[in-house]
Amino acid sequence: MSTPEHHTVIIVGGGPAGLPLAVVLGGWRPFYRGGDLFRQRYPQFDALLRPFRDTLLNLDFRALVRAGVPPVDLFRLLHHPGQKFRSLDEIAVEFRPADPIDCLLITREEVGGLWNNVPQNLLTLSPGQWMEFAFYPLAQHAQEQRLDLDVNALILKRDLLGYYHRVPARFGQTARIHTREQVTRIQPHERGFLLTARDVGAEATRRYTCKYLIYAAGQRCILRRLEAPGEDLPFVTNRYDRPEDFPGRRAVVVGGGRSADWAATELYDAGKQVRYVMRQPFERHWRLISDSRHGLPYYGRIADILESRDPRFEAFYETRVTKIEAPGRVTVACGGQARTLETDHVILEIGGVADYTLFHGFPPLRLIDKHDSYRFQVHQIRTHPHNHESVDIPNLYPGGYLAEGIGLVVIAMHGATYAIAGDILQKEGKLSC
């Protein structure tokens, strides 16, 4: 067997957690430049950082944590000193090129991760500028590409993907990124980690080793299953993109999260009869919709539909699917009674979980359940707060939401980039002292 290809760092996952790490490790270093808004709002941090002439990756992250300042929060404030974007000058951090570390990113889809596979017209839950990376503000991207884009508005999938897809070439990282490649196994190795991978849709494998592994594969690697008979029938799918993909007039949507809300709403607006099946009680679903309807347009729309009591849209709460049968029957259990729904399609939007089954031969990873008010849940890896390194496996860094303590909002996730990159570069002696 051939010798594995070795890299100092390998990043698994090219979404909003893995992609910025590839750029920062690939040679783009953050420096403090300050700004009027940052100085006004955070004078204590300005006083700390103004004398610091080195890259911010060389900060003493342990000391920051001891002082009660998580690094992810400091970098979030540097990037977003205000909730609204007003000008590029307000961003209190700037990036300068430097020598890269030997790094490879492997992703099973194009960069952008999960956003490659969400519905075509989906709006995010956040303003566009919250989805950006500090080294490439969305406003700068819009200027360069001559786009008419309000960076403070909710951003559409297509605009966000266009931004993410431009990042590798824009920052000279294309050669360090392998797309359409699936990591299938991770094992201990004398050089650190041994990864087995294959091209998506192919059987031939290749092997890599690395000293540091950043696992940023995301929270939806393994799609959940109903574990009900018939869920593998041809008219059942776990991917919703657009109404045109579902001919016929009837659809059953199973879920309860925002992806299911989106699918049920869009299918209804396309003229279909929608039965929306979910395990949660009405009160929980309606509380979120009511809290969000005036700030998020699609929650306003589903609220209007539910309040209309149109028989073409029927919601089933505290209900589970017990059986699916051809040619198009779904049996559900609701309130102790069984009911059969006739349908042309069953759309499963029941979420997914992070895939830790790839790890073999390591000590068990201790996991923590993390939830948010939008019914989003993740099993996070226990990590050290100053660098997001696993407490169980040295030199393993979970990226983004997979790291303990990272808030389940995008504006919090990107800040984890700098503590991870800084820790690796400091260990390798790649930063000045």
Backbone torsions as a table, in degrees:
resi	resn	phi	psi	omega
1	MET	NA	137.0	-176.0
2	SER	-67.5	157.0	178.4
3	THR	-68.1	133.5	179.4
4	PRO	-62.6	149.2	174.7
5	GLU	-72.9	128.0	-174.4
6	HIS	-105.7	141.3	172.0
7	HIS	-137.7	150.0	177.2
8	THR	-62.9	-44.9	-179.0
9	VAL	-129.1	136.5	168.5
10	ILE	-122.7	133.4	175.3
11	ILE	-107.2	125.7	175.6
12	VAL	-103.4	112.8	-178.8
13	GLY	114.3	127.9	-176.5
14	GLY	-114.7	25.5	179.0
15	GLY	-83.9	-160.4	-177.0
16	PRO	-65.6	-9.0	173.9
17	ALA	-95.4	-46.4	-176.3
18	GLY	-76.0	-38.6	-174.0
19	LEU	-60.4	-47.6	179.6
20	PRO	-65.3	-29.7	176.8
21	LEU	-65.4	-36.5	177.1
22	ALA	-62.1	-38.8	-178.8
23	VAL	-71.3	-45.6	-177.4
24	VAL	-68.8	-45.2	175.2
25	LEU	-67.5	-26.2	178.3
26	GLY	-76.9	4.7	170.3
27	GLY	123.6	2.0	-178.2
28	TRP	-102.9	110.2	-171.6
29	ARG	-103.6	136.6	177.9
30	PRO	-83.7	139.2	175.6
31	PHE	-130.6	151.0	178.4
32	TYR	-79.0	129.7	173.8
33	ARG	-122.8	-12.3	178.2
34	GLY	71.2	-165.2	-177.6
35	GLY	162.2	155.8	-175.5
36	ASP	-59.5	-45.9	-177.0
37	LEU	-65.3	-42.6	179.8
38	PHE	-64.1	-42.8	179.4
39	ARG	-63.4	-38.6	-179.5
40	GLN	-68.3	-42.6	-173.4
41	ARG	-86.3	-30.5	-174.5
42	TYR	-132.9	62.7	-176.5
43	PRO	-61.5	-30.6	-179.1
44	GLN	-67.1	-36.5	177.6
45	PHE	-75.3	-35.3	176.3
46	ASP	-61.5	-42.7	179.1
47	ALA	-64.2	-35.2	179.0
48	LEU	-69.8	-41.5	-169.6
49	LEU	-93.3	-23.7	-174.5
50	ARG	-58.2	-40.0	179.3
51	PRO	-77.7	-8.8	-173.1
52	PHE	-83.5	106.3	-174.9
53	ARG	-90.8	-14.6	-177.0
54	ASP	-83.0	172.3	173.6
55	THR	-60.9	145.5	-179.9
56	LEU	-67.1	-13.6	175.3
57	LEU	-69.0	-13.0	179.6
58	ASN	-97.7	10.7	174.8
59	LEU	-63.3	155.7	174.4
60	ASP	-83.6	92.6	-174.7
61	PHE	-68.2	-30.4	176.1
62	ARG	-63.6	-42.6	179.9
63	ALA	-65.0	-37.3	176.9
64	LEU	-59.5	-45.9	-179.2
65	VAL	-64.3	-41.5	178.4
66	ARG	-61.6	-29.2	178.8
67	ALA	-84.4	3.0	178.3
68	GLY	84.5	19.5	-178.7
69	VAL	-118.3	96.6	175.0
70	PRO	-60.3	132.9	-179.6
71	PRO	-54.5	-36.1	-179.2
72	VAL	-60.7	-35.1	179.9
73	ASP	-73.4	-39.8	178.9
74	LEU	-60.7	-46.4	-177.8
75	PHE	-71.5	-29.2	174.7
76	ARG	-64.8	-41.7	179.5
77	LEU	-68.3	-36.9	176.9
78	LEU	-62.1	-39.3	-178.9
79	HIS	-77.7	-41.8	-176.1
80	HIS	-124.8	72.0	178.3
81	PRO	-64.6	-19.7	174.3
82	GLY	-128.7	155.5	179.4
83	GLN	-67.5	-34.5	177.6
84	LYS	-100.3	143.7	174.5
85	PHE	-82.7	130.6	177.2
86	ARG	-119.3	-36.9	177.4
87	SER	-161.6	157.4	177.9
88	LEU	-63.5	-26.9	-178.7
89	ASP	-66.3	-19.7	-178.1
90	GLU	-77.5	-19.2	178.7
91	ILE	-70.3	122.1	-168.2
92	ALA	-90.3	10.9	178.6
93	VAL	-130.6	143.3	176.2
94	GLU	-128.0	160.3	-174.7
95	PHE	-121.4	135.9	-180.0
96	ARG	-125.6	145.6	-179.2
97	PRO	-73.1	147.5	177.6
98	ALA	-150.1	179.2	179.2
99	ASP	-67.7	135.1	178.2
100	PRO	-78.6	159.9	167.4
101	ILE	-93.7	156.6	-180.0
102	ASP	-68.2	108.7	-171.2
103	CYS	-142.1	141.2	175.6
104	LEU	-130.6	135.8	173.8
105	LEU	-109.4	132.3	178.7
106	ILE	-120.0	126.9	-179.7
107	THR	-139.3	142.0	-175.1
108	ARG	-81.1	-8.3	175.0
109	GLU	-132.2	-167.1	171.6
110	GLU	-68.5	162.4	175.7
111	VAL	-60.4	151.2	-172.9
112	GLY	114.8	-15.5	173.1
113	GLY	56.1	-130.4	-176.4
114	LEU	-53.6	-31.3	-176.1
115	TRP	-66.6	-16.2	173.8
116	ASN	-69.2	-20.9	-169.1
117	ASN	-118.3	6.7	178.4
118	VAL	-84.1	166.5	-178.9
119	PRO	-53.1	147.2	-172.2
120	GLN	-55.0	-40.7	-173.6
121	ASN	-103.1	14.0	-172.1
122	LEU	-64.5	132.5	168.1
123	LEU	-87.1	146.1	173.9
124	THR	-77.0	172.4	174.9
125	LEU	-87.4	0.0	-171.4
126	SER	-130.4	155.2	170.5
127	PRO	-58.0	149.7	-178.0
128	GLY	-54.1	-41.0	-175.7
129	GLN	-69.6	-15.7	173.1
130	TRP	-76.5	-18.0	-178.2
131	MET	-91.2	-3.4	-173.0
132	GLU	-87.4	167.8	173.0
133	PHE	-99.3	145.8	-175.3
134	ALA	-62.1	-31.3	-178.3
135	PHE	-76.7	-9.8	-178.7
136	TYR	-146.4	77.1	-179.7
137	PRO	-55.7	143.1	-179.0
138	LEU	-59.5	-34.6	178.2
139	ALA	-63.2	-36.7	177.1
140	GLN	-67.4	-43.1	176.6
141	HIS	-58.6	-44.3	-179.7
142	ALA	-63.1	-40.3	178.1
143	GLN	-63.5	-46.1	-177.0
144	GLU	-65.6	-35.0	-177.1
145	GLN	-97.4	1.4	-179.9
146	ARG	56.1	50.5	179.8
147	LEU	-100.3	142.3	173.3
148	ASP	-91.4	94.4	-170.3
149	LEU	-136.6	123.4	174.1
150	ASP	-87.9	106.2	-172.7
151	VAL	-73.4	-12.3	177.1
152	ASN	-90.9	-6.3	179.4
153	ALA	-91.4	161.9	172.6
154	LEU	-59.6	138.1	-172.5
155	ILE	-104.4	141.3	177.2
156	LEU	-77.3	153.1	178.0
157	LYS	-51.0	-48.0	-173.0
158	ARG	-63.3	-36.1	179.3
159	ASP	-72.4	-38.2	179.5
160	LEU	-67.8	-42.1	179.1
161	LEU	-65.8	-38.4	176.5
162	GLY	-58.6	-37.7	177.3
163	TYR	-67.3	-51.3	-178.9
164	TYR	-62.1	-41.2	-177.7
165	HIS	-66.3	-23.0	-179.5
166	ARG	-81.5	-21.8	-172.1
167	VAL	-58.3	-48.1	-175.4
168	PRO	-56.6	-49.5	-179.4
169	ALA	-69.2	-39.2	-178.0
170	ARG	-59.7	-31.5	-176.8
171	PHE	-115.4	18.7	171.2
172	GLY	67.2	33.6	-176.3
173	GLN	-110.8	3.2	-173.3
174	THR	-55.8	-41.9	-177.0
175	ALA	-68.5	-18.3	-178.7
176	ARG	-97.7	10.6	-177.5
177	ILE	-123.9	125.0	174.4
178	HIS	-105.5	111.8	175.9
179	THR	-95.6	164.4	179.9
180	ARG	57.5	35.2	178.4
181	GLU	-127.7	132.5	-173.1
182	GLN	-111.4	122.4	172.8
183	VAL	-79.6	127.7	-175.2
184	THR	-112.5	-15.8	-177.8
185	ARG	-159.0	142.1	177.1
186	ILE	-132.1	124.6	-176.1
187	GLN	-132.5	159.4	172.5
188	PRO	-65.7	152.7	179.6
189	HIS	-151.0	155.2	-179.8
190	GLU	-60.1	-23.3	177.4
191	ARG	-96.3	5.8	178.1
192	GLY	128.4	-83.3	-177.5
193	PHE	-131.7	142.9	173.5
194	LEU	-114.8	122.5	-179.6
195	LEU	-112.5	134.6	171.5
196	THR	-106.2	134.7	-176.5
197	ALA	-144.0	163.4	175.5
198	ARG	-148.3	157.2	173.6
199	ASP	-67.1	141.2	179.5
200	VAL	-59.5	127.8	-179.8
201	GLY	85.2	3.3	-179.5
202	ALA	-121.1	165.0	-178.2
203	GLU	-103.4	-30.0	-177.5
204	ALA	-61.6	139.8	-177.6
205	THR	-111.7	159.7	171.2
206	ARG	-134.3	161.3	-175.7
207	ARG	-128.2	146.6	179.0
208	TYR	-135.0	152.2	167.2
209	THR	-124.0	156.7	177.4
210	CYS	-155.6	157.5	176.7
211	LYS	-83.4	-39.1	-179.4
212	TYR	-122.0	135.5	179.3
213	LEU	-121.2	125.4	173.2
214	ILE	-106.1	114.2	-176.8
215	TYR	-99.9	98.2	-176.1
216	ALA	-121.5	42.5	-173.9
217	ALA	-78.5	-6.0	174.5
218	GLY	91.2	171.9	-172.0
219	GLN	-95.8	5.4	-174.4
220	ARG	-130.4	35.3	-178.4
221	CYS	-66.8	-40.9	-178.7
222	ILE	-111.6	117.0	179.4
223	LEU	-73.7	136.8	177.5
224	ARG	-67.7	155.3	177.7
225	ARG	-118.8	153.5	175.9
226	LEU	-71.9	-28.5	-171.9
227	GLU	58.5	41.3	176.9
228	ALA	-120.0	143.9	177.8
229	PRO	-56.8	135.5	175.0
230	GLY	93.4	0.5	-176.1
231	GLU	-72.4	-7.9	176.8
232	ASP	-100.3	9.1	177.4
233	LEU	-65.2	155.4	-173.3
234	PRO	-61.2	-27.8	-177.4
235	PHE	-88.7	9.3	176.4
236	VAL	-107.6	131.5	-179.7
237	THR	-137.7	150.2	175.2
238	ASN	-109.0	21.6	177.8
239	ARG	-135.3	123.7	175.0
240	TYR	-114.9	128.7	178.3
241	ASP	-117.7	-54.3	-177.1
242	ARG	-157.3	156.9	-177.2
243	PRO	-60.4	-31.3	-176.8
244	GLU	-62.7	-17.8	179.7
245	ASP	-77.4	-4.6	-172.8
246	PHE	-127.0	82.8	177.9
247	PRO	-66.1	162.6	-175.3
248	GLY	97.8	176.5	-173.3
249	ARG	-111.8	-3.0	-174.1
250	ARG	-126.0	140.1	177.7
251	ALA	-144.5	140.5	169.9
252	VAL	-109.0	123.4	176.8
253	VAL	-107.4	128.3	179.9
254	VAL	-114.7	124.5	179.8
255	GLY	172.1	-118.5	-177.5
256	GLY	138.9	-11.3	176.7
257	GLY	-93.0	-172.6	-174.0
258	ARG	-69.3	-28.9	176.9
259	SER	-66.4	-40.7	177.4
260	ALA	-68.7	-39.9	175.5
261	ASP	-55.8	-44.2	-178.7
262	TRP	-63.5	-48.1	-178.4
263	ALA	-61.9	-46.1	-178.7
264	ALA	-62.0	-42.0	-179.1
265	THR	-66.6	-46.6	-176.1
266	GLU	-68.2	-38.1	177.5
267	LEU	-65.6	-39.9	176.9
268	TYR	-62.8	-45.5	-179.5
269	ASP	-67.1	-17.7	175.2
270	ALA	-85.5	2.0	174.5
271	GLY	97.2	8.0	-177.2
272	LYS	-90.1	156.6	170.6
273	GLN	-82.8	123.9	-173.3
274	VAL	-117.6	128.1	167.1
275	ARG	-109.2	121.6	-174.3
276	TYR	-110.6	111.2	-172.9
277	VAL	-107.5	127.2	179.6
278	MET	-147.3	153.9	-178.4
279	ARG	-83.0	-24.3	-174.7
280	GLN	-73.3	157.9	176.9
281	PRO	-76.0	159.6	179.2
282	PHE	-54.9	-42.8	-173.9
283	GLU	-60.1	-40.4	-179.4
284	ARG	-68.4	-44.7	179.7
285	HIS	-62.7	-46.7	-175.1
286	TRP	-70.5	-31.2	178.6
287	ARG	-61.4	-45.6	179.2
288	LEU	-65.4	-44.4	-179.7
289	ILE	-61.6	-44.5	-178.9
290	SER	-63.8	-40.5	-179.7
291	ASP	-68.6	-24.6	-172.0
292	SER	-107.5	-11.3	-167.7
293	ARG	-65.0	-27.5	-177.1
294	HIS	-90.7	-11.3	178.6
295	GLY	-109.8	-22.9	-177.5
296	LEU	-122.8	113.5	-170.5
297	PRO	-56.0	-38.6	-174.9
298	TYR	-75.0	-22.8	171.2
299	TYR	-73.1	-33.2	173.0
300	GLY	-62.0	-37.3	-179.0
301	ARG	-69.5	-44.8	-179.4
302	ILE	-68.4	-30.5	175.0
303	ALA	-62.5	-44.6	178.5
304	ASP	-60.8	-41.5	-178.7
305	ILE	-64.3	-47.0	-178.8
306	LEU	-63.8	-39.8	-179.1
307	GLU	-70.4	-23.7	-179.6
308	SER	-72.1	-21.8	-177.5
309	ARG	55.3	31.9	177.0
310	ASP	-64.4	126.1	179.8
311	PRO	-62.5	-13.6	177.5
312	ARG	-74.6	-10.4	176.9
313	PHE	-128.6	113.6	-177.5
314	GLU	-123.6	122.2	180.0
315	ALA	-100.9	133.0	179.0
316	PHE	-114.9	112.2	-179.9
317	TYR	-99.2	155.9	-178.8
318	GLU	48.2	48.9	-173.3
319	THR	-129.9	142.7	176.5
320	ARG	-130.5	149.6	176.7
321	VAL	-81.4	128.3	179.8
322	THR	-106.6	-22.9	-177.4
323	LYS	-164.7	143.2	173.9
324	ILE	-126.0	133.0	-176.6
325	GLU	-134.7	148.3	172.6
326	ALA	-74.4	151.6	4.8
327	PRO	-83.8	-11.4	179.9
328	GLY	175.4	61.6	-179.8
329	ARG	-125.6	134.2	177.9
330	VAL	-123.4	123.0	177.0
331	THR	-99.3	128.7	-179.8
332	VAL	-123.3	152.7	175.1
333	ALA	-109.1	121.5	-175.7
334	CYS	-142.3	121.0	178.0
335	GLY	60.2	33.2	178.5
336	GLY	80.7	3.6	-180.0
337	GLN	-122.2	151.9	177.2
338	ALA	-97.3	142.4	176.5
339	ARG	-139.8	141.5	178.9
340	THR	-105.7	128.4	179.7
341	LEU	-109.5	128.0	174.6
342	GLU	-86.5	135.2	-175.7
343	THR	-153.5	162.2	172.5
344	ASP	-95.6	-26.8	-177.2
345	HIS	-145.7	147.8	170.1
346	VAL	-120.1	124.0	-177.4
347	ILE	-115.0	115.5	-178.4
348	LEU	-95.6	110.4	174.0
349	GLU	-118.7	69.9	-173.6
350	ILE	-111.7	15.6	171.5
351	GLY	80.5	-169.0	-178.0
352	GLY	-154.4	-180.0	-179.4
353	VAL	-133.1	157.2	174.6
354	ALA	-66.4	145.4	-176.0
355	ASP	-101.6	101.4	175.2
356	TYR	-101.6	5.4	179.7
357	THR	-73.6	-10.7	178.5
358	LEU	-70.0	-21.5	-174.8
359	PHE	-84.6	121.8	-178.9
360	HIS	-129.0	133.2	174.8
361	GLY	87.4	5.8	178.6
362	PHE	-102.2	162.8	169.1
363	PRO	-59.1	149.7	179.8
364	PRO	-58.8	139.0	175.3
365	LEU	-80.8	127.6	174.5
366	ARG	-83.1	130.4	-173.9
367	LEU	-117.2	152.7	178.6
368	ILE	-126.9	133.8	176.2
369	ASP	-77.8	129.3	178.0
370	LYS	-124.5	132.6	-178.3
371	HIS	-128.6	156.9	169.9
372	ASP	-130.1	176.4	-175.3
373	SER	-74.8	-7.8	178.8
374	TYR	-97.1	21.2	177.3
375	ARG	67.2	23.3	178.8
376	PHE	-95.0	133.1	-179.4
377	GLN	-138.4	144.0	-176.7
378	VAL	-140.4	144.0	169.6
379	HIS	-93.1	102.2	-177.4
380	GLN	-87.4	149.4	178.5
381	ILE	-85.3	136.1	175.6
382	ARG	-62.3	128.2	-176.8
383	THR	-138.1	163.7	171.2
384	HIS	-75.7	135.5	-172.9
385	PRO	-69.9	-20.8	-174.9
386	HIS	-86.6	-18.1	-176.0
387	ASN	-141.9	-2.7	179.5
388	HIS	62.8	24.9	174.9
389	GLU	-82.7	140.7	179.0
390	SER	-57.2	139.1	175.9
391	VAL	-78.5	-13.8	-175.9
392	ASP	-101.9	-33.9	-176.2
393	ILE	-126.0	106.2	-179.9
394	PRO	-57.6	143.1	177.2
395	ASN	68.9	12.3	170.3
396	LEU	-102.0	126.1	-178.3
397	TYR	-121.7	109.1	172.2
398	PRO	-70.7	135.8	-177.1
399	GLY	-98.8	148.6	173.8
400	GLY	61.2	-134.6	-175.5
401	TYR	-61.9	-17.4	-175.9
402	LEU	-77.4	-10.2	-179.7
403	ALA	-90.0	137.3	-178.8
404	GLU	-54.7	134.7	173.4
405	GLY	87.5	-8.6	178.4
406	ILE	-75.3	126.1	178.4
407	GLY	-66.6	146.8	-174.9
408	LEU	-85.0	48.8	171.5
409	VAL	-132.7	144.8	-172.8
410	VAL	-62.2	-33.6	-177.6
411	ILE	-62.4	-24.1	178.0
412	ALA	-87.3	-32.1	-170.1
413	MET	-66.0	-42.4	-172.6
414	HIS	-64.8	-28.1	-178.6
415	GLY	-64.2	-20.8	179.0
416	ALA	-66.6	-18.5	-179.4
417	THR	-53.5	-43.9	-165.0
418	TYR	-79.5	-36.5	176.7
419	ALA	-67.0	-38.4	178.7
420	ILE	-68.1	-51.7	-178.5
421	ALA	-62.2	-42.7	-179.9
422	GLY	-61.7	-41.3	-179.0
423	ASP	-64.1	-45.0	-179.9
424	ILE	-64.8	-46.4	-178.1
425	LEU	-66.3	-35.9	176.0
426	GLN	-66.0	-44.2	178.5
427	LYS	-60.0	-35.1	-177.8
428	GLU	-86.9	0.1	-179.9
429	GLY	66.2	29.7	-176.8
430	LYS	-92.9	-0.1	179.4
431	LEU	-117.6	147.3	178.4
432	SER	-70.2	154.3	-177.5
433	CYS	-97.0	NA	NA
